């Protein structure tokens, strides 16, 4: 079965000689770039294109056409090649389309030499782009995989080649265009089928024992989740390679054939055929279990998984079992980016697995109702043993379907739990929990990380698996830590895992349900923990914190910031303290805006702190008049673009007297809570995720130690 991929998803290759078939709505040029482990090209000789259609192990067509076949022999590639990127570009010329958005989306299918489909990716979401990196084949731990990339470039072929790390991108692009314009030439013929590919034949020769067997372990896919907990990267056409978390694919593109997920109940198979409930990117045997079956397995409703055909004897290169997960086994230019992408891959896998389980359970419920209605529709069959037997049969089928769906979910969860167990200890400080030992060896970084951990996410079906919630830096949105007891009480019944999560946070919570005072205390402690992370994640002197606390009630929570020197002094209480901080930050935003607008950064006053600023507003709206409120909204709207970020610690219900004046402010902030709450919804599959704050364990001095090192580094710089 051909796996339908979405952007960022990968799929293992079980052979090394493949065809890549391209279908587009208009004539396109195809090429292949051969990159190293970082995806960089050694030179123009690393690109196969119509002007030079043959490279070692690669052959591409010599003309622009709506359909192409690219021949790839992965075993024949040089040892330095780790990435094989498939490039598509629209040729220039009169009457030719100038953007992919004006025609149907191109589709790329990786097949075997006999035409058997392995993976297919339709490059959706393209608009003004005239060049795109469609897919890439990449080497990971001795095995090859295919990844759906879908990175578009509005500046065309030159920008795409330049992003591949080619200095002479413009010259090569001109050579390719000239080769296309020279006229028609033969297309690459379909390679003749062979009895067995190199990877399928027994190894021979002295190096056979040392050659790693081709792994079949699926790597986590990567969810695009811009409207979810964290956006990422830039959009297509910018000429910049994007990572995970750009724009989400629609639910319609994630069907049962691709991922086992469907937004609607899946129909029954026609003619009583078997239904394959397996996750295509996961092995059917959890990592903790023994060796995986050697033949693919299918299941039918009401029956356990059984082999679809006779077992194939394992050859010398058949893996003995599923390899253990590896931290950083994802796409990226650095280990930090690979871990970031792997975390989002875990998020996607968990979302898809739970969506599949919910869809299957919903289908089982609807089928049970239909069968009961059908069995009891005849009044003559409503009584007696026939009716009892019909009801029992329908309920047995329902229980079998639900049990089968739960077994598939548990299988995926076992692999996700194993992956989380190796990923969590490997996370850098900005991504790690406060109880991670990495904080004990913390050093002030020289560069700002790409993301920051705000807490954890989980779903009610899986109460013991937490996915880190990462947001990109610099912060594009301010944060609102909701300290309102009413909002928490209204949503308290939405998540059955809330009590379990609260018990796990017993270091910060008292016994029993939280009261209003406890919520306000936890809200401020959450704000201080996030502020400490931001300070610790930036180079010395690149980030600072300002606090507004008109009532002076935040002093206990602010103690780590004040005592370490990260906050120069305790905030001034009363309206005068509010006015002083807002005036200082408003002046900074206005001056930096003028300097940027007139390109006069050197003209900023010497007393202006160039560091990014985080403004923590506690106990809002106490101490705020109309003028202060206007300045606060100005900072929320204009501040992020020039390095001033807002964090509100407030109860939304207490601002109702302002009416709609504050509605734009609240809508612009990302709401998080000081206690577990199911309020974050992702647009990908529509789950309501439960957010848990990342609080400091009770009695731990890790925040004070980290802030002391930050302050010492700032003074030494």
Secondary structure, DSSP 8 states (H G I E B T S, - for coil): --EEE-TT-EEE-S-SEEEEEEEEEEEEEEEEEEE-TTS-BSSGGGEEBTTB-EETTEE--SS-EEEEEEEEEGGGS-TT--EEEEEEE---STTS-S-GGGS---EEEEEETT--EEEEEE--S-SS-SEEEEEEEEEETTEEEEEEEEEEETT-HHHHHHHTT-TTHHHHHHHHHHHHHT------------SS-TTTS---STTTTTS--------------TTTT---S--TTSSS---S-SS---GGGS-HHHHS--SS-----GGG--B----TTS-SS-TTSS---SS-EEB-TTS--EESS------TTS-SS-----TT-S--SSHHHHHHHHHHHHHHHHHHHHHHHHHHHHHHHHHHHHHHHHHHSSGGGSSSHHHHHHHHHHHHHHHHHHHHHHHHHHHHHHHHHHHHHHHGGG--GGGS-TTSGGGGG----SS--SEEEEEEEEETTEEEEEEEEEEESS-SSEEEEE--HHHHHHTTTS-TTHHHHHHHTTTTS-SSS--HHHHHHHHHHHHHHHHHHHHHHS-TTSEEEEEEETTSTTHHHHHHHHHHTSSSS----HHHHHHHHHHHHHHHHHHHHHHHHTT-GGGS-TTS--SEEEEEEEEETTT--HHHHHHHHHHHHHTGGGTEEEEEEE-GGGGGGGGGGGHHHHHTEEEEESS-EEEEE-TTT--EEEEEE----TT--HHHHHHHHHHHHHHH-
